């Protein structure tokens, strides 16, 4: 197997942020803390801020991404954004399959797989989200859910360069609750094992992020778990100092 991948700390602003919020992006991008960290840093902003944030951070250690894309290149899809539009706006990454999309918009694994393919075609890195609901966890179905979502959401030609997996237990997103360290370790080891069965040894370099109420107070403990190669951060990514505190674990 290969070496340990460089960590990635990715922020997801969700439907938050107006133009004056770009000041937080600027603070992160210009920070000496970020420059000193051994980490790749990314913030996925609303589409309205994508190009402005990408231009602002050009030449800095901070990358800018989007939060979703359509699987089609273009067409009669009012309100949607294509992967090529994200790339044209200078975005480098796109989140696909977030539980808020899976549940709120009834996106299934096949849809997420198509979006992942579209992201790759446009040269974007896809951050593919998977995770169980509280009902599924209580029913001892967590690993079955992860197996099914991995199998259905990932195309056959993913690489460590174009794909990141984010494990986010649905019941921990935005609730202030986090999975136990033992549960995180079990889930990430299982994901790594599933990837190794399907793909070649390059899977050892595919980054596996943990998401679900990650904040400065718990980041160090979570990010030191084996097979956790970074975090997908929600609310804490909206404040530069909080996001940088998480990055500084590395």
HELIX and SHEET records of a PDB file:
HELIX    1   1 UNK A   19  UNK A   21  5                                   3    
HELIX    2   2 UNK A   22  UNK A   30  1                                   9    
HELIX    3   3 UNK A   32  UNK A   36  1                                   5    
HELIX    4   4 UNK A   47  UNK A   49  5                                   3    
HELIX    5   5 UNK A   50  UNK A   56  1                                   7    
HELIX    6   6 UNK A   83  UNK A   88  1                                   6    
HELIX    7   7 UNK A   99  UNK A  104  1                                   6    
HELIX    8   8 UNK A  109  UNK A  121  1                                  13    
HELIX    9   9 UNK A  134  UNK A  138  1                                   5    
HELIX   10  10 UNK A  142  UNK A  153  1                                  12    
HELIX   11  11 UNK A  170  UNK A  172  5                                   3    
HELIX   12  12 UNK A  181  UNK A  198  1                                  18    
HELIX   13  13 UNK A  201  UNK A  205  5                                   5    
HELIX   14  14 UNK A  216  UNK A  223  1                                   8    
HELIX   15  15 UNK A  235  UNK A  238  5                                   4    
HELIX   16  16 UNK A  240  UNK A  247  1                                   8    
SHEET    1   A 9 UNK A   7  UNK A  12  0                                        
SHEET    2   A 9 UNK A  39  UNK A  44  1                                        
SHEET    3   A 9 UNK A  62  UNK A  66  1                                        
SHEET    4   A 9 UNK A  93  UNK A  96  1                                        
SHEET    5   A 9 UNK A 125  UNK A 130  1                                        
SHEET    6   A 9 UNK A 163  UNK A 168  1                                        
SHEET    7   A 9 UNK A 208  UNK A 211  1                                        
SHEET    8   A 9 UNK A 230  UNK A 233  1                                        
SHEET    9   A 9 UNK A   7  UNK A  12  1                                        
END                                                                             
